[in-house]
């Protein structure tokens, strides 16, 4: 088990942003047009002008030799996710000394990686990209696509925690009951993950674990064979179409 980003100064409430050093939004695009499909995950600076999105979509379609009608679909997806992020800006979110469990369960090309660790969301200087690079170095993962995928997964979980905090504070203000806003909403997927892992970590966010429990938190890395990758791709494609 790893514990990340401990010991920073922590304000009790801050304006909404990603609880990381760089205010980068996790973006996922899944577009299908005329039987062709484009899927990708990356981060985006919400301060960049929308003209950059147009340039990115056109350049991506050209580089991947996708039909021109992919461009408006990609624009719609990216702009919609950025609009949702920007809808929280200016709102307050509650940031206390809180250690939350995060989980990684990814398959990138033929690399499968699973891990779980504690993250200090009160440290606004934390860096998911640096953490992902270090993790890949430690595990001797050489595929250059794995690190960015890990960072995006971390950012997605932190984004959900931050946005749920804003929603909870909104609800608390509306209720006018004078209670301090909870840090997480109970219907949050991240909250459910937290509850699952708190069975192991404890509600106080245990940082030091007993040696006999270390095996529970060690990262797992597998290399899938070519035929396994094909089967996994087919299963994921079927699942996504039926979703």
C-alpha positions as CSV (number, residue, x, y, z in Angstrom):
1,X,0.0,0.0,0.0
2,X,1.2,3.5,-0.8
3,X,0.1,6.7,0.8
4,X,0.3,9.8,-1.3
5,X,0.7,13.5,-0.6
6,X,0.7,13.8,3.2
7,X,1.5,16.8,5.3
8,X,0.3,19.8,3.3
9,X,-1.4,22.9,4.6
10,X,-5.2,22.3,4.3
11,X,-7.8,25.0,4.1
12,X,-11.2,24.2,5.4
13,X,-13.0,25.4,2.3
14,X,-11.8,26.5,-1.1
15,X,-13.3,27.4,-4.4
16,X,-13.9,24.4,-6.6
17,X,-11.0,23.1,-8.6
18,X,-9.3,19.8,-9.1
19,X,-7.6,19.0,-5.7
20,X,-4.3,18.7,-7.4
21,X,-1.4,20.9,-8.3
22,X,-2.6,21.4,-11.9
23,X,-6.2,22.1,-12.5
24,X,-6.6,19.6,-15.4
25,X,-10.0,18.0,-16.2
26,X,-10.2,14.3,-17.0
27,X,-11.9,13.8,-20.4
28,X,-13.2,10.6,-22.0
29,X,-14.3,10.5,-25.6
30,X,-16.2,7.6,-27.1
31,X,-17.6,8.4,-30.5
32,X,-18.9,6.0,-33.2
33,X,-19.9,7.2,-36.7
34,X,-20.8,4.9,-39.6
35,X,-19.3,1.8,-37.9
36,X,-16.0,3.5,-37.0
37,X,-15.2,4.2,-33.4
38,X,-12.8,6.6,-31.6
39,X,-12.1,6.2,-27.9
40,X,-9.6,8.1,-25.9
41,X,-9.0,9.5,-22.4
42,X,-6.8,12.6,-21.6
43,X,-6.7,15.7,-19.6
44,X,-7.6,19.3,-20.6
45,X,-6.9,22.7,-19.1
46,X,-10.4,24.3,-18.6
47,X,-8.8,27.8,-19.0
48,X,-7.8,27.0,-22.6
49,X,-10.0,28.8,-25.3
50,X,-12.6,26.6,-27.0
51,X,-10.8,27.2,-30.3
52,X,-8.2,24.8,-29.0
53,X,-10.8,22.1,-28.8
54,X,-11.7,22.6,-32.4
55,X,-8.1,22.4,-33.5
56,X,-7.6,19.3,-31.4
57,X,-10.6,17.5,-32.9
58,X,-9.7,18.4,-36.5
59,X,-6.0,17.3,-35.9
60,X,-7.0,14.1,-34.3
61,X,-9.5,13.2,-37.1
62,X,-6.8,13.9,-39.7
63,X,-4.0,12.0,-37.9
64,X,-6.2,8.9,-37.4
65,X,-7.8,9.3,-40.9
66,X,-11.3,9.5,-39.5
67,X,-14.1,10.9,-41.6
68,X,-14.8,14.6,-41.1
69,X,-18.2,13.9,-39.5
70,X,-16.3,12.7,-36.4
71,X,-15.2,16.3,-35.7
72,X,-18.6,17.7,-34.5
73,X,-19.2,14.5,-32.4
74,X,-15.8,14.9,-30.7
75,X,-16.4,18.6,-30.1
76,X,-19.8,17.9,-28.5
77,X,-18.3,15.3,-26.2
78,X,-15.3,17.4,-25.0
79,X,-17.3,20.7,-24.7
80,X,-20.0,19.0,-22.8
81,X,-17.6,17.6,-20.2
82,X,-15.8,21.0,-19.9
83,X,-19.1,22.7,-19.5
84,X,-20.0,20.4,-16.6
85,X,-16.7,21.1,-14.9
86,X,-17.1,24.9,-15.4
87,X,-20.6,24.8,-13.9
88,X,-18.9,24.0,-10.5
89,X,-16.4,26.9,-10.7
90,X,-16.9,29.6,-8.2
91,X,-18.6,27.2,-5.8
92,X,-17.2,26.2,-2.5
93,X,-16.0,22.7,-1.8
94,X,-15.0,21.3,1.6
95,X,-11.4,20.3,1.8
96,X,-10.3,18.9,5.2
97,X,-7.5,16.7,6.3
98,X,-9.0,13.6,4.6
99,X,-7.2,10.5,3.3
100,X,-9.3,8.7,0.7
101,X,-8.7,5.3,-0.9
102,X,-8.4,5.2,-4.7
103,X,-8.5,2.2,-6.9
104,X,-6.8,1.5,-10.2
105,X,-8.1,-1.3,-12.4
106,X,-7.0,-0.8,-16.0
107,X,-6.1,-2.7,-19.2
108,X,-4.0,-0.7,-21.5
109,X,-3.0,-2.6,-24.7
110,X,-1.6,-5.8,-23.2
111,X,-0.8,-4.4,-19.7
112,X,-3.3,-5.1,-16.9
113,X,-2.7,-3.1,-13.7
114,X,-4.7,-3.2,-10.5
115,X,-3.7,-1.2,-7.4
116,X,-5.2,0.6,-4.4
117,X,-3.7,3.4,-2.3
118,X,-4.5,6.3,0.0
119,X,-4.6,9.8,-1.4
120,X,-4.6,13.1,0.6
121,X,-7.2,15.3,-1.1
122,X,-6.3,18.1,1.2
123,X,-3.0,18.5,-0.5
124,X,-3.5,20.8,-3.5
125,X,0.1,20.3,-4.6
126,X,-0.4,16.6,-5.4
127,X,0.5,15.5,-8.9
128,X,-1.3,12.4,-10.4
129,X,1.0,12.5,-13.5
130,X,4.1,12.4,-11.4
131,X,2.7,9.6,-9.2
132,X,1.8,7.6,-12.3
133,X,5.3,8.0,-13.8
134,X,6.9,6.9,-10.5
135,X,4.5,3.9,-10.3
136,X,5.3,2.8,-13.8
137,X,9.1,3.1,-13.1
138,X,8.8,1.1,-9.9
139,X,6.9,-1.7,-11.7
140,X,9.0,-1.6,-14.8
141,X,6.1,-0.8,-17.0
142,X,7.5,0.4,-20.3
143,X,4.3,1.0,-22.3
144,X,4.2,4.8,-22.6
145,X,0.3,4.8,-22.7
146,X,0.0,3.2,-19.2
147,X,1.2,6.2,-17.1
148,X,-1.3,8.7,-18.7
149,X,-4.1,6.3,-18.3
150,X,-3.4,5.8,-14.6
151,X,-3.2,9.6,-14.1
152,X,-6.6,10.1,-15.8
153,X,-8.2,7.4,-13.7
154,X,-6.9,9.1,-10.5
155,X,-8.2,12.4,-11.7
156,X,-11.6,11.0,-12.5
157,X,-11.9,9.7,-8.9
158,X,-10.7,13.0,-7.4
159,X,-13.0,15.0,-9.7
160,X,-16.0,13.0,-8.6
161,X,-15.1,13.5,-4.9
162,X,-14.7,17.3,-5.5
163,X,-17.9,17.7,-7.5
164,X,-19.9,15.7,-4.9
165,X,-18.5,17.9,-2.2
166,X,-19.8,21.0,-4.1
167,X,-23.2,19.3,-4.6
168,X,-23.4,18.4,-0.9
169,X,-22.6,22.0,0.1
170,X,-25.3,23.3,-2.3
171,X,-27.8,21.0,-0.7
172,X,-26.8,22.1,2.8
173,X,-27.3,25.7,1.9
174,X,-30.7,25.0,0.5
175,X,-31.8,23.0,3.5
176,X,-30.8,25.9,5.9
177,X,-30.5,23.5,8.7
178,X,-27.2,25.0,9.8
179,X,-25.3,21.7,9.6
180,X,-21.9,21.6,8.2
181,X,-21.9,20.1,4.7
182,X,-20.7,16.6,4.4
183,X,-17.6,15.9,2.4
184,X,-19.1,13.3,0.2
185,X,-22.6,12.5,-1.1
186,X,-23.8,9.0,-0.3
187,X,-24.8,8.3,-3.9
188,X,-21.3,8.9,-5.2
189,X,-19.5,6.1,-6.9
190,X,-16.3,7.3,-5.2
191,X,-18.0,7.1,-1.9
192,X,-19.0,3.5,-2.4
193,X,-15.4,2.7,-3.3
194,X,-14.3,4.4,-0.1
195,X,-16.7,2.5,2.0
196,X,-15.5,-0.8,0.5
197,X,-11.9,0.0,1.2
198,X,-12.5,1.5,4.6
199,X,-13.2,-2.1,5.7
200,X,-9.4,-2.5,5.3
201,X,-8.1,1.0,5.9
202,X,-10.4,2.0,8.8
203,X,-12.5,5.1,9.0
204,X,-9.6,7.2,10.1
205,X,-7.6,6.5,7.0
206,X,-4.8,4.4,8.5
207,X,-1.5,5.4,7.0
208,X,0.8,2.8,8.7
209,X,-0.4,-0.8,8.1
210,X,0.6,-3.9,9.9
211,X,3.2,-5.9,8.0
212,X,1.0,-8.9,7.8
213,X,-1.5,-6.9,5.8
214,X,0.9,-5.5,3.2
215,X,0.0,-8.1,0.7
216,X,-3.6,-6.7,0.5
217,X,-2.3,-3.5,-1.1
218,X,0.5,-4.5,-3.4
219,X,-0.1,-3.5,-7.1
220,X,-0.7,-6.3,-9.5
221,X,0.6,-6.2,-13.1
222,X,-0.1,-8.8,-15.7
223,X,0.8,-9.0,-19.4
224,X,-2.0,-10.4,-21.5
225,X,-1.3,-12.6,-24.4
226,X,-2.3,-11.5,-27.9
227,X,-5.3,-13.9,-28.0
228,X,-6.4,-12.7,-24.5
229,X,-6.3,-9.1,-25.6
230,X,-8.5,-9.9,-28.6
231,X,-11.0,-11.7,-26.3
232,X,-11.0,-8.8,-23.8
233,X,-11.5,-6.2,-26.6
234,X,-14.5,-8.2,-28.0
235,X,-16.0,-8.4,-24.5
236,X,-15.5,-4.7,-23.7
237,X,-16.9,-3.7,-27.1
238,X,-20.0,-5.8,-26.5
239,X,-20.5,-4.4,-23.0
240,X,-20.1,-0.8,-24.2
241,X,-22.7,-1.3,-27.0
242,X,-25.2,-2.9,-24.5
243,X,-24.6,-0.2,-21.9
